[in-house]
Amino acid sequence: MSQEEIQHQESTPAPAGEAEKRPAAAAPAELVPFIEAILFVADEPVSVERLAATLMVDQDMVAQALDILRGQCAARGVRLQRKGHRVQMVTAPETAEVVERFLGLDVTSRLSPAALETLAIVAYRQPITRAEVDAIRGVQSDSVLRTLVSRGLIEEVGRLEQAGRPILYGTTFEFLQYFGLEDLSQLPPLEPEESAPAEAPES
């Protein structure tokens, strides 16, 4: 190809179809309004991979834009919630009472102590099987697990590769919403076990 042809191609504007396929932004901050709009209209959590494909940028840039959006939401009535590679926009936990009143939701439903205990075990030990939950609690947990699944607080996240292929349970986005968490890293740390007393030195 001659130098003249190269210069001609560089100076010729790209067809409209190609221009529309180009990335919407070149910096993470410029992606924020597009990501916010997508999450606002989405009726379910959206994966980082899908956001990157939609915006035609790499996933690292999307991750940086999500961090910016999360910071911006800190002073708003909405929050950015993330679980693994999926994200969604939710109402801020401090607005729950007003939002529930506006929507006419029943706010009297509460989890039983057994359900809270089981839910805590799943949250901190996920993925976990029913047998493992039973072993920790010391009682059968079938009915409690069914209740938590029906409430949408836990879900099947896989199967254990052993005889019977028992279900592995994990928490859901609804779990994060119920406790006002943005992601699982905001779970309060478990108290460390008391250290064993030091042995007396030999004489």
N, C-alpha and C positions, 0 to 999 in steps of 0.2 A: 504494500500500500504506500502511495507517495505521500510526501509531506503535505501537499495541497489537499489530498483527500482526508488526511487526519485532521487538518485544521477545519475543513468543511464539516466533518462529523462533530467536532467539539463545539462549533458555533451554531449548529442546527439544533433548535429546541426539541426536546423529547416529546413524543406523541402524548396526548392527554391521558391515555390509558396507562402509560408507563409512569407518568408523573403521579397519578393517583395511587400507584402501588408503592411509592417511596415511603420510608418511615415518616411518621407525623412529627417527630422531634429528634434532635441530636443530643440532648442533655436530659438527665433524669428529671430535673425540675420542670422541664417542658412537657414531660409525660404525665405529670400529676393530674391535671384537669381531665385528660382523656381516660386515665385509669379510674378516677372518681366517677366519671359519667358512666363508664361500663359497669362498675360495681353497683351504682345506684339503680340501673335498670335491670340488672341480673336478678333472677328469681331464685338463685341458688349460689353457693360458693363457687368462685372462679379460680382455676389453677393459674399459677404463675406462667406455666408453659403456654396456656391459651392467651393470656394477656400479651406475652412476648410475640406470639405468632400474629395476633390481631394488629399490634402496633408495629410489627416488622422491626423489632429491636431484639437484642439479646436479653437473656433472663437476668443477668447481673444488673443491667440498666433498670429493668423493671423492679428488681429488689431494692435498688437505691431509691427509686421513685416511691415505692411503698413506704420506706422509712420516712421520707419527707412527708408523705400524706399522713402517716400515723402521728407525726409531731404536730401537724397542722390541726388534726382532729382533737387534740388534747383539750382545747378550749371550746369545742363545739358540742352540740347535742348528739353527735354520732361518733362512733369509734371504728377503727379498722381492726378487724378480728382475723387472726391467722391460725390455721391448724395444718401443720405440714406444708405442702405446696399449694394449699388453697386459701383464699382470702375472701372476705365479704365485709360489707358495711352494715353496722348494727347501731341501734340506739344506745346512748350512754347509760350505764347502770343507774346513775343518779336520777335519770328521767323516767325510770320504770313506772313509778306510781302514777304519775301524770298521764303517761302514754296508755297504761292499762285502763285508767279511768276513762280516757277519751274513747278507747276502743270497746269499752264495756266488757273487759275481760274479768274472769273470776280470779281474784288474787288471794283467795282463802286456801287454795290447795297447797299443802306443804308436804314435804317428804318425811316419812317416819324415821325414827332413829336407826332402825335396821337398814332402811334404804340409804340413808346418809353414810352409814358405816360401809356398806357395800360399795357405794359410789366412790368413796374415798379410796378404797382398796383398788378399784379399777383405775382410778385417775393416777395413782402413784405407781402402780405396778403394771400398767398396760404395755403390751397386750397380755391378757391373762385369761386362763380358762376357768370354768365354773368350779372344777375340782380344786384348783389353787385358791379360789375365793373361799370355798368351803373349809379348806385346811387352815386358812388364816383366821376365819371367823369361828370355826369350831362347830358350825351348824350348817344345815342345808340352805342353799341360797337360790334354788330354782325360782321360787315365786317372786323373790325380791328382784332378781335379774330380769324376769319377765316384765315386772312393773317398770323398771328403769328403761328397758327397751321400748315399752309402750309409751313412756313419757318422752322418748326421743333423746334421753340423756346418755345412753350408751348404745353401741351397735356392734355387729359382727365385723371384725376387721381382717379376719383370715381364719385359717384352720391349722391346727397343730399337726405336723407330719408324724403321726404315730397311730397306733390302733384306734379305730373309731373316729379319727380325725376330729377331735373336740374343737368346739368353737372358741376362737380367741376374741375377747371383748376389748373395746376401747371406748373412749369418750367421744362425744360429737360436738358440733358447733353449738347445739342447743345447751350442752353442758357449760360451755364458755359463757353463753348468754345468761344462763340461770344464775351463775355466780359472778357475773360482771367482769370476766377475764378477757384480755385481748388475745392471749395465747397461753399454752400450758406452762411456760416459763414463769408466769405470775402466780402459780400455785405456791402457797406458803411452804417454806422448807420444813422437812420433817425434823423433829427434835432428835439429835444424835443419841444413840444408846449410851447409858451411863458406862463410863469406862471401868474396867475391872480394877480392883485395888492392886496396887503394886506389891509384888512379893518382897518380903523382907530380905535384905542382903544376907548371904551366908557369913557366919562368923568364922 
